[in-house]
Amino acid sequence: MSNTPVTRLPNRQATPMTDALPGWTVVAGEPTMTTWIEYTADDGSMISGWWEATPGTWHAKYESWEFIHLMEGAAIITPDGGEPVEVGPGDAFVIEKDFVGTWEITAPIVKHFAIKLK
């Protein structure tokens, strides 16, 4: 994308995607999500950007590893058959490839993400 070794992520300037992400299904409430992909590696190995979501619960199936820095909001992330993990503003965490479980969004979320595609 650039010849410089440092690429700043713009503040939600890419064309937003408002469809549910592949593998994400609403299971409670009427949550919505918006995704901005602000960076794609030249070799297609990763993407990074912003994600916003409103309260409600999604069942999610991850195909890739994801690093998240939660800027605003709160959620309870529960792997199927596992223990819930509460996350809030300022938290940084990783969702492993092949995660299957729920994201219960309890306060509107704004997050930075980086997803390893290959």
Solvent accessible surface area in square Angstrom, and as a share of the most:
residue,aa,sasa,rsa
1,M,130,0.58
2,S,53,0.34
3,N,164,0.84
4,T,71,0.41
5,P,136,0.86
6,V,112,0.64
7,T,56,0.32
8,R,214,0.78
9,L,62,0.31
10,P,47,0.29
11,N,92,0.47
12,R,73,0.27
13,Q,140,0.62
14,A,29,0.23
15,T,120,0.70
16,P,65,0.41
17,M,84,0.37
18,T,96,0.56
19,D,115,0.59
20,A,50,0.39
21,L,49,0.24
22,P,121,0.76
23,G,39,0.37
24,W,24,0.08
25,T,86,0.50
26,V,65,0.37
27,V,85,0.49
28,A,50,0.38
29,G,58,0.56
30,E,160,0.72
31,P,8,0.05
32,T,82,0.48
33,M,5,0.02
34,T,29,0.17
35,T,6,0.04
36,W,27,0.09
37,I,56,0.29
38,E,15,0.07
39,Y,51,0.19
40,T,61,0.35
41,A,14,0.10
42,D,119,0.62
43,D,96,0.50
44,G,26,0.25
45,S,29,0.19
46,M,63,0.28
47,I,25,0.13
48,S,12,0.08
49,G,0,0.00
50,W,23,0.08
51,W,3,0.01
52,E,52,0.23
53,A,3,0.03
54,T,56,0.33
55,P,63,0.40
56,G,14,0.13
57,T,19,0.11
58,W,9,0.03
59,H,42,0.19
60,A,0,0.00
61,K,113,0.48
62,Y,21,0.08
63,E,144,0.65
64,S,21,0.13
65,W,88,0.31
66,E,8,0.03
67,F,77,0.32
68,I,0,0.00
69,H,61,0.27
70,L,0,0.00
71,M,73,0.33
72,E,96,0.43
73,G,12,0.12
74,A,30,0.23
75,A,2,0.02
76,I,46,0.23
77,I,8,0.04
78,T,37,0.21
79,P,47,0.30
80,D,85,0.44
81,G,96,0.92
82,G,34,0.32
83,E,138,0.62
84,P,77,0.48
85,V,84,0.48
86,E,138,0.62
87,V,14,0.08
88,G,14,0.13
89,P,92,0.58
90,G,52,0.50
91,D,57,0.30
92,A,63,0.49
93,F,37,0.15
94,V,62,0.36
95,I,11,0.06
96,E,112,0.50
97,K,120,0.51
98,D,102,0.53
99,F,26,0.11
100,V,57,0.33
101,G,0,0.00
102,T,35,0.20
103,W,0,0.00
104,E,72,0.32
105,I,3,0.02
106,T,69,0.40
107,A,36,0.28
108,P,85,0.53
109,I,2,0.01
110,V,15,0.09
111,K,6,0.02
112,H,47,0.21
113,F,8,0.03
114,A,20,0.15
115,I,36,0.18
116,K,112,0.48
117,L,86,0.43
118,K,151,0.64
